């Protein structure tokens, strides 16, 4: 998973791109420690040579990919400084797109030297070129979850977990099948446990508002999210176990160990550059904390672990994967996306709040006063608000894929030759705000996806490592919990406006997502 922030890309995506001079392919490699494979996997066998693909036809002018990665080592450091400090992430991409007059170009991606073996990527910034990252006939996904580097497998029990596996690997289908099993087996617990966990959250926020005049959404949301996931998916209440209320803090430290090369933590620049951007933090720092999380999931997952053995996965490997799926993917998504969505809804103001409250309460009332799947299908504005939040600020900002063969990739204005082995990087906040696809792309439009014609645009909502109109399978890399995340996000909006007429917020910065502080919660009056 990668991080997300608002994009500001209007001028560069609206340019008409003239022909470019050919540029040199970036080339830079640095030897790094090899990655350990899963011990329960069979020895890997090299796949047979891919059959030559027929030449692609394109009506667009074919150009060499513009861009320059700079000198080996020096270019990577310079670009890292621009990405983190001199320009910031959005300006880093925007300025280069304007410089090269192209939404496809070459650049370096952090962390670079000593952590990445090769920081060179082909950047994709528009909604037409981006989906090639989902085409498994053209790209491989092996060990690319975090981009140009992979965290040590010592942080995941010595296993390469599902997020780092390519669908061609034998364990991928089995592990994804296990996640599907878990979601199906526990589906009846999702709505009631979300209500219970987030009722506790709202009680906590109201108490803080009464005593302090404001309430931080972040910490309370993290506790509620972890409690919800543990109760709904595993039937375990963390506070009744040795884990207690420590889950979110332990996860935070564990995720930091994996993502620190990609973060700005607010430390002095020199310290950040030397300590977290140039070298890996030693996994031993988190070993005891990770063991506490592992023990909780192992003790709470008996039936799922038995299913894992039935389909050929060891209980140990299954548990490490369940921990990662729940804590990194699901919890991490709720930690980042829920405050982001609250920010956009809060900024939209009282008019939208009233419309949501009326729609949600009417639908629930007409369904016997219960929050059900059927009731939520009668809330088109609520559903649109969730999709629009996922579009404008996707919780997963970055996607990667390595070219399996030579092929042609198209932007709106040109076609480009990609060579076998090149690493493609897509920055989603720009792709899903492409003005050639969406009207008013930089604006939060709550009703954008209301109506049949508008719903057709959902294929351009890409947060789940695939179009919103498609579904995860054992054979693709789309998020196994895609529908679960959408459901949980809808439930947050529903629970919020069943209880409150409106709310007011303040928004600050955070290393992951945004920091939302509630300054007012107006209880339901109708």
Secondary structure as the mmCIF struct_conf table of DSSP 4:
data_model
#
loop_
_struct_conf.conf_type_id
_struct_conf.id
_struct_conf.beg_label_comp_id
_struct_conf.beg_label_asym_id
_struct_conf.beg_label_seq_id
_struct_conf.end_label_comp_id
_struct_conf.end_label_asym_id
_struct_conf.end_label_seq_id
HELX_RH_AL_P HELX_RH_AL_P1 UNK A 10 UNK A 13
TURN_TY1_P TURN_TY1_P1 UNK A 14 UNK A 14
BEND BEND1 UNK A 15 UNK A 15
HELX_LH_PP_P HELX_LH_PP_P1 UNK A 24 UNK A 26
HELX_LH_PP_P HELX_LH_PP_P2 UNK A 33 UNK A 38
TURN_TY1_P TURN_TY1_P2 UNK A 39 UNK A 40
BEND BEND2 UNK A 41 UNK A 41
HELX_LH_PP_P HELX_LH_PP_P3 UNK A 42 UNK A 44
HELX_LH_PP_P HELX_LH_PP_P4 UNK A 46 UNK A 57
BEND BEND3 UNK A 59 UNK A 60
HELX_LH_PP_P HELX_LH_PP_P5 UNK A 61 UNK A 61
STRN STRN1 UNK A 62 UNK A 63
HELX_LH_PP_P HELX_LH_PP_P6 UNK A 64 UNK A 65
STRN STRN2 UNK A 66 UNK A 67
BEND BEND4 UNK A 71 UNK A 71
TURN_TY1_P TURN_TY1_P3 UNK A 72 UNK A 73
HELX_RH_AL_P HELX_RH_AL_P2 UNK A 74 UNK A 81
HELX_RH_PI_P HELX_RH_PI_P1 UNK A 82 UNK A 86
BEND BEND5 UNK A 87 UNK A 87
HELX_RH_AL_P HELX_RH_AL_P3 UNK A 89 UNK A 100
TURN_TY1_P TURN_TY1_P4 UNK A 101 UNK A 101
BEND BEND6 UNK A 102 UNK A 103
STRN STRN3 UNK A 104 UNK A 108
BEND BEND7 UNK A 110 UNK A 111
TURN_TY1_P TURN_TY1_P5 UNK A 113 UNK A 115
BEND BEND8 UNK A 117 UNK A 117
STRN STRN4 UNK A 120 UNK A 124
BEND BEND9 UNK A 126 UNK A 126
TURN_TY1_P TURN_TY1_P6 UNK A 127 UNK A 129
HELX_RH_3T_P HELX_RH_3T_P1 UNK A 130 UNK A 134
TURN_TY1_P TURN_TY1_P7 UNK A 136 UNK A 138
STRN STRN5 UNK A 139 UNK A 140
TURN_TY1_P TURN_TY1_P8 UNK A 142 UNK A 143
TURN_TY1_P TURN_TY1_P9 UNK A 145 UNK A 146
BEND BEND10 UNK A 147 UNK A 148
HELX_RH_3T_P HELX_RH_3T_P2 UNK A 153 UNK A 156
TURN_TY1_P TURN_TY1_P10 UNK A 157 UNK A 158
HELX_RH_3T_P HELX_RH_3T_P3 UNK A 162 UNK A 164
TURN_TY1_P TURN_TY1_P11 UNK A 167 UNK A 168
BEND BEND11 UNK A 169 UNK A 169
HELX_RH_AL_P HELX_RH_AL_P4 UNK A 170 UNK A 185
TURN_TY1_P TURN_TY1_P12 UNK A 186 UNK A 186
HELX_RH_3T_P HELX_RH_3T_P4 UNK A 187 UNK A 189
HELX_RH_AL_P HELX_RH_AL_P5 UNK A 190 UNK A 212
BEND BEND12 UNK A 213 UNK A 213
STRN STRN6 UNK A 215 UNK A 216
HELX_RH_AL_P HELX_RH_AL_P6 UNK A 217 UNK A 234
HELX_RH_3T_P HELX_RH_3T_P5 UNK A 238 UNK A 240
BEND BEND13 UNK A 241 UNK A 241
TURN_TY1_P TURN_TY1_P13 UNK A 242 UNK A 245
HELX_RH_AL_P HELX_RH_AL_P7 UNK A 247 UNK A 259
HELX_RH_3T_P HELX_RH_3T_P6 UNK A 260 UNK A 262
BEND BEND14 UNK A 266 UNK A 267
HELX_RH_AL_P HELX_RH_AL_P8 UNK A 269 UNK A 275
TURN_TY1_P TURN_TY1_P14 UNK A 276 UNK A 276
BEND BEND15 UNK A 277 UNK A 279
HELX_LH_PP_P HELX_LH_PP_P7 UNK A 280 UNK A 282
HELX_RH_3T_P HELX_RH_3T_P7 UNK A 283 UNK A 286
HELX_RH_AL_P HELX_RH_AL_P9 UNK A 287 UNK A 300
HELX_RH_AL_P HELX_RH_AL_P10 UNK A 302 UNK A 310
TURN_TY1_P TURN_TY1_P15 UNK A 311 UNK A 312
HELX_RH_AL_P HELX_RH_AL_P11 UNK A 315 UNK A 323
HELX_RH_PI_P HELX_RH_PI_P2 UNK A 324 UNK A 331
HELX_RH_AL_P HELX_RH_AL_P12 UNK A 332 UNK A 348
HELX_RH_AL_P HELX_RH_AL_P13 UNK A 350 UNK A 366
TURN_TY1_P TURN_TY1_P16 UNK A 367 UNK A 369
HELX_RH_AL_P HELX_RH_AL_P14 UNK A 373 UNK A 376
TURN_TY1_P TURN_TY1_P17 UNK A 377 UNK A 378
HELX_RH_AL_P HELX_RH_AL_P15 UNK A 380 UNK A 392
TURN_TY1_P TURN_TY1_P18 UNK A 393 UNK A 393
BEND BEND16 UNK A 395 UNK A 395
STRN STRN7 UNK A 398 UNK A 403
BEND BEND17 UNK A 404 UNK A 405
STRN STRN8 UNK A 407 UNK A 410
BEND BEND18 UNK A 412 UNK A 413
STRN STRN9 UNK A 415 UNK A 418
TURN_TY1_P TURN_TY1_P19 UNK A 420 UNK A 421
HELX_LH_PP_P HELX_LH_PP_P8 UNK A 422 UNK A 422
STRN STRN10 UNK A 423 UNK A 427
HELX_RH_AL_P HELX_RH_AL_P16 UNK A 428 UNK A 431
TURN_TY1_P TURN_TY1_P20 UNK A 432 UNK A 433
TURN_TY1_P TURN_TY1_P21 UNK A 435 UNK A 437
BEND BEND19 UNK A 438 UNK A 438
TURN_TY1_P TURN_TY1_P22 UNK A 439 UNK A 442
BEND BEND20 UNK A 443 UNK A 443
TURN_TY1_P TURN_TY1_P23 UNK A 446 UNK A 449
BEND BEND21 UNK A 451 UNK A 451
HELX_RH_AL_P HELX_RH_AL_P17 UNK A 452 UNK A 455
HELX_RH_3T_P HELX_RH_3T_P8 UNK A 456 UNK A 460
STRN STRN11 UNK A 463 UNK A 463
TURN_TY1_P TURN_TY1_P24 UNK A 464 UNK A 465
STRN STRN12 UNK A 466 UNK A 466
TURN_TY1_P TURN_TY1_P25 UNK A 468 UNK A 469
BEND BEND22 UNK A 470 UNK A 470
TURN_TY1_P TURN_TY1_P26 UNK A 474 UNK A 475
BEND BEND23 UNK A 476 UNK A 476
BEND BEND24 UNK A 478 UNK A 478
TURN_TY1_P TURN_TY1_P27 UNK A 480 UNK A 481
HELX_RH_AL_P HELX_RH_AL_P18 UNK A 482 UNK A 499
STRN STRN13 UNK A 500 UNK A 509
BEND BEND25 UNK A 511 UNK A 513
STRN STRN14 UNK A 514 UNK A 523
#
